[in-house]
Amino acid sequence: MAHNVARRDDVAPLMARLADHGGRVLRPADAPPHGGFRGYVTDPDDHAWEIAWNPAWPIDADGHVTFAP
């Protein structure tokens, strides 16, 4: 599963919060060659999540990912 965040600086703290509450970091946050910033973590039930920021996918005030035309 994936969770998109509004800012690059939101990725690592969210991953740390999940790890502090029973999850575990699978891969620390980094910048992939194709852009953005992401890392991988499990939740307490051991479901894997990608926590990602993508500058091409802004998030609106309601928390919805938006796509530019």
KAQUISUL-V541777 format. One record per backbone hydrogen bond with DSSP energy under -1.0 kcal/mol. CO is the residue of the C=O (numbers start at 1). NH is the residue of the N-H. Records with the same first field share a line. If there is no record, write none. Layout:
CO->NH / NH
This chain:
1->50
3->52
7->10
8->11
10->14
11->15
12->16
13->17
14->18
15->19
16->20
18->23
19->22
24->42
27->40
30->38
32->35
37->53
38->30
39->51
40->26 / 27
41->49
43->46
47->43
49->41
50->3
51->39
52->5
53->37
54->57
58->66
60->63
64->60
